Amino acid sequence: MLSLKEHQQVAALLYNIMDFNVKKLATGAGLFFTRAVQFTEEKLGQAERTELDAHFENLLSRADCTKNWTEKIYKQTEYLLQPNPIDHTGARIEEFLYEKLDMKAPSRVTNAELLGQYMEEAAKEFGPGTPYGSTLMKVGDCERRLGAVEREFIHTSAIGFLTPLRNFLEGDWRTISRERRLLENLRLDLDACKTRVKRAKAAEAKAACEGAVAPDFQDTRPRNYVLSASASALWTEEVEKAEQDLRLAQTEFDRQAEVTRLLLEGISSTHVNHLRCLHEFVEAQAAYYKQGHLLMMELQKELGRLPNAFALNSNHSAVAPAATSEDVISPVETETLKIEEVQAPATGTRKAKVLYDYDAADSSELSLLADELITVYTVPGMDSDWLVGEKGNQKGKVPVTYLELLS
């Protein structure tokens, strides 16, 4: 239990704290009210405003321009690296959480990597030995490698380009904004002091004029002269106090203006840093596109070595709508060639191994099964992409790209 003396000490301490907080609150409210009055009078043209020099105004304009365009470039670069707005928001939240937990965020799978994964899984379902399956496998592998290249580009750009821009917006610019707000408040205080001095001097002059008139001692109320003299002395004292406050406000304003000016001049260093980061971003982007181009060229060469990968789509789509499509059989062949009347030549027949299953589009074609052996030959007037094939009693046209000629 506390003694009576200790209770009194605690009570006195609490009183002092409350008294200090009340005074601080009252002082803050007074400053806010004074600044609000000054700001309103300036807007109404009833009070003068301290103008900054042209160089300072140019620095302010340059800083605002830097902030606005840095913000736009930063946001658009984020959308470039993460086009989906939903994924973009989720990624930002995830990065924020890992940053707060002081943990390294896991690498995110890119859309290209996910596409490649789906293609490879589909190839396993369709069969990697089929034209479609084998092509899916190769394209899927290329997409996965493209996705890895993209992920590296995103990571490099985030560190080398986005991070410096974000650091400026969240660090340097916040400091500049805070100091600018403080400068504006001190400017309002300074102008309020100037207004106060001006009004005090006007009142002092008016009181002095009234006190300069000689009193009429026959008047029954000579106290007016005494009151005027007293008011003049009070206004003189008020002028002296207002001028002292003005000098203090001017000193604080000048000091803050210098601090703000130095920060604003630092924008030049920010431009130099962002210029370097921009070069690094361009280099990373150029490397990304170069690697992507090389991967796609390599994929095209691989697919070129497997013409059957395209034959299934090109020939099938050309033949399926109509059995006598001109894309498959030339006009001469359509009119003159009849498969049932074609006879195998005495010489020129060859054996061929079927590489892939093929379903005949019409009665003039021959269905094939992978790995079976057939006899093939050419006849005058037939398209070079086709041969006549025979197996047992069956005969029909077969696509060359589905065959491996043996002899």
C-alpha positions in Angstrom: 0.0 0.0 0.0 1.2 3.5 -0.8 1.6 6.0 2.0 -0.3 9.3 2.0 2.8 11.2 0.9 3.4 8.8 -2.0 -0.3 9.2 -3.0 0.2 12.9 -3.0 3.3 12.6 -5.2 1.5 10.4 -7.7 -1.4 12.7 -7.8 0.9 15.7 -8.4 2.7 13.8 -11.1 -0.6 12.9 -12.9 -1.8 16.5 -12.5 1.4 17.8 -14.1 1.1 15.3 -17.0 -2.5 16.2 -17.6 -1.7 19.8 -17.4 1.1 19.4 -19.9 -1.1 17.4 -22.3 -3.9 20.0 -22.1 -1.5 22.8 -22.7 0.1 20.9 -25.6 -3.3 20.2 -27.0 -4.4 23.8 -26.7 -1.1 25.0 -28.3 -1.6 22.6 -31.2 -5.2 23.6 -31.6 -4.2 27.3 -31.6 -1.5 26.7 -34.3 -4.0 24.8 -36.4 -6.6 27.5 -36.1 -4.0 30.3 -36.9 -2.8 28.4 -40.0 -6.4 27.7 -41.1 -7.2 31.4 -40.8 -4.1 32.5 -42.6 -4.7 29.9 -45.4 -8.3 31.1 -45.8 -7.4 34.8 -45.9 -4.8 34.0 -48.6 -7.3 32.2 -50.7 -9.7 35.2 -50.3 -7.0 37.7 -51.1 -7.2 39.2 -47.7 -3.6 38.3 -46.6 -0.2 38.3 -48.3 1.7 35.2 -49.0 5.4 34.6 -48.9 6.5 33.5 -52.3 9.5 31.1 -52.8 12.2 32.1 -55.3 12.0 30.9 -58.9 14.8 28.3 -58.4 13.0 26.7 -55.5 9.7 26.6 -57.4 11.5 24.9 -60.3 12.9 22.3 -57.9 9.4 21.7 -56.5 8.0 21.3 -60.0 10.8 18.9 -61.1 10.3 16.8 -57.9 6.5 16.5 -58.5 7.1 15.5 -62.1 9.7 12.9 -61.1 7.3 11.4 -58.5 4.3 11.3 -60.9 6.2 9.6 -63.8 8.1 7.2 -61.5 4.8 6.1 -60.1 3.3 5.5 -63.5 6.4 3.7 -64.9 6.6 1.5 -61.7 3.0 0.4 -61.9 3.1 -0.3 -65.7 6.3 -2.3 -65.3 4.6 -4.3 -62.6 1.7 -5.0 -65.0 4.3 -5.9 -67.7 5.9 -8.5 -65.5 2.7 -9.7 -64.0 -0.1 -9.0 -66.5 -3.0 -10.6 -64.6 -4.3 -8.0 -62.1 -5.5 -10.7 -59.7 -2.2 -12.5 -59.8 -0.5 -9.2 -59.5 -2.4 -8.3 -56.3 -1.8 -11.7 -54.8 1.9 -11.5 -55.6 2.2 -8.1 -53.9 0.4 -9.4 -50.8 2.6 -12.5 -50.7 5.8 -10.4 -51.1 4.6 -8.1 -48.3 4.0 -11.0 -45.9 7.4 -12.6 -46.6 9.1 -9.2 -46.3 7.5 -8.6 -42.9 8.4 -12.2 -41.8 12.0 -11.6 -43.0 11.7 -14.7 -45.2 12.6 -15.2 -48.9 9.6 -15.5 -51.1 9.4 -18.8 -53.1 9.8 -18.5 -56.9 6.4 -18.4 -58.7 5.6 -20.6 -61.6 5.1 -18.6 -64.8 2.2 -19.1 -67.2 4.6 -20.5 -69.8 6.0 -23.1 -67.4 2.4 -24.1 -66.5 1.5 -24.4 -70.2 4.6 -26.6 -70.8 3.6 -28.8 -67.9 0.1 -29.3 -69.3 1.4 -30.1 -72.7 3.8 -32.7 -71.5 1.1 -34.3 -69.4 -1.2 -34.3 -72.4 1.5 -35.9 -74.5 1.8 -38.8 -72.0 -2.0 -39.3 -72.3 -2.1 -39.2 -76.1 1.0 -41.3 -76.4 4.5 -39.8 -77.1 4.8 -42.1 -80.2 1.9 -40.4 -82.0 2.5 -37.3 -84.2 0.4 -35.1 -81.9 1.9 -36.5 -78.7 5.5 -36.2 -79.8 5.0 -32.7 -81.0 3.2 -31.8 -77.7 6.2 -33.2 -75.8 8.7 -31.1 -77.7 6.6 -27.9 -77.6 5.9 -28.4 -73.9 9.6 -28.8 -73.1 10.3 -25.5 -75.0 7.5 -23.7 -73.2 8.9 -24.8 -69.8 12.3 -23.5 -70.8 10.7 -20.2 -72.0 9.0 -20.0 -68.7 12.2 -20.4 -66.8 13.8 -17.7 -68.9 10.8 -15.4 -68.2 11.0 -16.1 -64.5 14.7 -15.1 -64.5 13.9 -11.9 -66.4 11.1 -11.1 -63.9 13.4 -11.7 -60.9 16.3 -9.6 -62.5 13.9 -6.8 -63.4 12.3 -6.7 -60.0 15.7 -6.4 -58.2 17.4 -4.1 -60.7 14.6 -1.8 -61.8 11.4 -2.1 -59.7 13.1 -2.1 -56.3 15.0 1.2 -56.8 11.8 2.9 -58.1 9.8 1.6 -55.1 12.6 2.7 -52.7 12.4 6.2 -54.1 8.6 6.4 -53.8 8.4 4.8 -50.3 11.6 6.4 -49.0 13.1 9.5 -50.5 9.8 10.9 -51.7 8.1 10.4 -48.4 10.9 12.3 -46.7 10.6 15.1 -49.2 6.8 15.2 -48.8 7.1 15.4 -45.0 9.7 18.2 -45.2 7.5 20.1 -47.7 4.5 19.9 -45.4 6.6 21.2 -42.5 7.9 24.0 -44.7 4.3 24.9 -45.7 3.2 25.0 -42.1 6.2 27.3 -41.2 5.4 29.5 -44.1 1.8 29.9 -42.9 3.2 30.7 -39.4 5.6 33.2 -40.9 2.8 35.0 -42.9 0.5 34.9 -39.8 3.3 36.7 -37.8 3.7 39.2 -40.6 -0.1 39.9 -40.6 0.0 40.2 -36.8 2.8 42.7 -36.9 1.1 44.7 -39.6 -2.1 44.9 -37.6 -0.4 45.7 -34.4 1.5 48.6 -36.0 -1.7 49.9 -37.5 -3.4 49.8 -34.1 -0.4 51.4 -32.4 -0.4 54.3 -34.9 -4.1 54.8 -34.4 -3.7 54.8 -30.6 -0.8 57.2 -30.9 -2.8 59.6 -32.9 -5.7 59.6 -30.4 -3.2 60.1 -27.5 -1.5 63.0 -29.3 -4.6 65.2 -28.8 -4.1 67.5 -25.7 -6.7 66.7 -23.0 -9.2 69.3 -21.9 -8.8 69.3 -18.1 -12.1 71.3 -17.7 -13.8 68.2 -19.1 -15.4 66.1 -16.5 -14.0 62.9 -18.2 -10.3 63.5 -18.7 -9.8 59.7 -18.2 -10.1 59.3 -22.1 -6.6 60.7 -22.5 -5.3 58.3 -19.8 -6.9 55.4 -21.6 -5.5 56.4 -25.0 -2.0 56.7 -23.6 -2.3 53.3 -21.9 -3.6 51.7 -25.1 -0.7 53.2 -27.1 1.8 51.7 -24.6 0.0 48.3 -24.8 0.1 48.3 -28.6 3.8 49.3 -28.6 4.5 46.3 -26.4 2.4 44.1 -28.7 4.3 45.3 -31.7 7.6 44.4 -30.0 6.4 40.9 -29.1 5.0 40.4 -32.6 8.2 41.5 -34.2 10.2 39.1 -32.0 7.8 36.2 -33.0 8.3 37.2 -36.6 12.1 37.0 -36.4 11.8 33.6 -34.8 9.3 32.4 -37.5 11.6 33.8 -40.2 14.6 31.9 -38.8 12.7 28.6 -38.6 11.3 29.1 -42.1 14.7 29.8 -43.6 16.2 26.8 -41.9 13.4 24.5 -43.1 13.6 26.0 -46.6 17.3 25.1 -46.8 16.7 21.6 -45.7 13.9 21.1 -48.2 16.0 22.7 -51.0 18.9 20.2 -50.4 16.4 17.3 -50.6 14.9 18.6 -53.8 18.3 19.1 -55.3 18.9 15.4 -54.6 16.4 14.5 -57.3 19.3 14.9 -59.7 21.0 11.9 -58.0 17.8 10.0 -58.2 17.6 10.6 -62.0 21.2 9.3 -62.3 20.4 6.2 -60.3 17.2 5.5 -62.3 19.1 6.0 -65.5 21.5 3.2 -64.6 18.6 1.0 -63.5 16.9 1.6 -66.8 20.0 0.5 -68.8 20.0 -2.7 -66.7 16.4 -3.3 -67.4 16.9 -2.9 -71.1 19.8 -5.4 -71.0 17.7 -7.9 -69.1 14.9 -7.5 -71.5 17.2 -7.9 -74.5 18.7 -11.1 -73.0 15.2 -12.4 -72.3 14.0 -11.9 -75.9 17.2 -13.2 -77.3 17.0 -16.4 -75.3 13.3 -16.8 -76.3 14.2 -16.3 -80.0 16.9 -18.9 -79.8 14.6 -21.4 -78.1 11.9 -21.0 -80.6 14.3 -21.3 -83.6 15.6 -24.5 -82.1 12.1 -25.8 -81.6 11.3 -25.0 -85.3 14.3 -27.0 -86.4 13.2 -29.9 -84.3 9.7 -29.8 -85.7 11.1 -29.4 -89.2 12.8 -32.8 -88.8 9.4 -34.3 -88.0 7.2 -33.2 -91.0 4.6 -35.7 -89.9 3.8 -33.4 -87.0 2.2 -31.0 -89.4 0.9 -33.5 -91.9 -1.8 -34.8 -89.6 -3.3 -31.3 -89.4 -2.6 -29.9 -92.9 -3.5 -33.0 -94.9 -6.3 -34.1 -92.7 -8.0 -30.6 -92.7 -7.6 -30.4 -96.5 -9.1 -33.9 -97.1 -11.7 -34.2 -94.5 -14.3 -31.7 -95.9 -14.4 -33.3 -99.3 -12.8 -36.5 -100.6 -11.8 -34.9 -103.9 -10.3 -31.7 -102.5 -8.0 -29.9 -105.0 -5.4 -29.5 -102.3 -5.0 -33.2 -102.2 -5.4 -34.4 -105.8 -4.7 -32.3 -108.8 -7.4 -31.6 -111.4 -5.9 -34.0 -113.8 -5.9 -36.7 -111.2 -9.5 -36.0 -110.2 -10.7 -36.5 -113.8 -8.4 -39.3 -115.0 -7.1 -41.3 -112.0 -9.3 -44.1 -110.6 -7.7 -46.1 -107.8 -9.5 -49.3 -108.7 -8.2 -49.2 -112.3 -4.6 -48.5 -111.3 -2.2 -51.4 -111.9 1.1 -51.9 -110.2 4.0 -51.3 -112.6 6.3 -54.2 -113.5 9.2 -52.3 -112.0 9.4 -49.4 -109.6 7.5 -50.8 -106.7 9.0 -50.4 -103.2 8.4 -51.7 -99.7 7.6 -49.1 -97.0 7.2 -49.2 -93.3 4.3 -47.3 -91.8 5.4 -44.9 -89.1 2.1 -43.8 -87.7 -1.5 -44.8 -87.8 -3.5 -43.1 -90.5 -7.3 -43.1 -91.1 -8.4 -42.9 -94.7 -10.5 -39.8 -95.4 -12.4 -41.5 -98.3 -12.6 -44.6 -100.4 -9.7 -43.6 -102.5 -7.3 -43.7 -99.6 -5.8 -46.6 -97.7 -5.9 -46.8 -93.9 -2.6 -47.6 -92.2 -1.4 -49.0 -88.9 1.9 -48.2 -87.4 4.8 -50.7 -88.1 3.0 -52.6 -90.9 4.8 -53.2 -94.2 3.1 -52.2 -97.5 4.0 -52.0 -101.2 4.0 -48.5 -102.7 4.5 -47.0 -106.2 3.8 -43.9 -108.2 1.5 -43.4 -111.1 1.5 -40.5 -113.7 -0.6 -37.6 -112.7 -0.5 -38.2 -108.9 0.5 -35.5 -106.4 4.1 -35.9 -105.2 3.0 -36.0 -101.6 1.1 -39.2 -102.2 1.8 -42.8 -103.3 -0.4 -45.7 -104.2 -0.2 -48.3 -101.5 -1.2 -52.0 -101.4 -1.6 -54.5 -98.6 -3.3 -57.7 -99.4 -6.3 -57.1 -101.5 -6.6 -53.4 -100.4 -5.4 -50.5 -102.5 -5.4 -46.7 -102.0 -3.6 -43.5 -101.8 -1.3 -43.0 -98.8 0.6 -39.9 -97.6 4.4 -40.1 -98.1 5.1 -38.4 -94.7 3.6 -41.4 -92.9 6.0 -43.9 -94.6 9.6 -44.9 -94.3 10.7 -46.3 -97.7 12.8 -49.4 -97.3 13.9 -50.3 -100.8 
